[in-house]
Amino acid sequence: MGQVKELNEEAILGRFRQLSPDERKEALDFLDFLAYRGNVRRWIEFDGWALNLAKDRGFSNLTEEDVARIVDDFRSGK
């Protein structure tokens, strides 16, 4: 595989247009994978942040039922 010399949209589109329909589908699948992988990293970072916040605020001992009750109470104005 050749070295990528340009990373601009026109170069990418030019290379994409040279692919067969099956290769285009594979390329799009790979792009979807890259986007998904980026989302997973952000979700993991958020989960870590939320866990640390819960520990810092003393909420890490709450169960899912506790959280559901708190949210329900808040939504009902209690």
N, C-alpha and C positions, 0 to 999 in steps of 0.2 A: 504494500500500500504506500502510495506516495505521501510525502510530507505536505501538510497543509500550509500553504504560503499566504493565503488570504482568508480572512474571516469576516467577509462582508456579505450582505444579503445577496448581491448579484452573483458573486462567486458560488455561493451555496445553491442558489436557484439554478444556475447554469449546470452545476454538477447533478442536481436533482433531476433536471429535465433529461439528462442523458441516461437515467436509470430505466429499466423495464418496469411495467406496472407492478409486478411482484416485488421488485427491489424498492419501489417507491412505498409500497405498503409496509415493507420491513423497516424502511427509514422512518416512516411516520410512527410505527410502533415503538421504535427506539426513542424517538423524541418524546412520545408519551411516557415511556419508562423514565427518561431523565427528569421530566417535569414531576412525575409521581415521587421519584427518589428525593427530589428537592423538597416536596411537601412533607414527606416522612421525616426528613431531618428537622424541619421546622416544628412538626408535631412533637417530636421527641424533645426538642429544646423547650417547647412550651410546657410539656408534661413535667420536665425537670424543674422549670421555674415555678409551676403551680405546686409541686410537691414541696419545694423549699419554702414557698410562701405559707403553705399549710403548716409546716413544721414551725416556722418562725412565729406564726400567730396562734399556735397551739391547737390547730384544727386537725392535725394528723390522726387523732384518735377517734374522729367521727366516722360512723358507718354510713353506708349509702342511704340507709333508712333515716338516719339523723339529718343528712343533707336534704333528702326529699321532704322531710317534715319542715325544716327551716325554710326551704324554698316555698313550700305550700303556705306556711304561715305568712311569709313576706308578701306573697301574691294576694292573699286574702285580707291583708291589712292588719294582721294581728301583731 
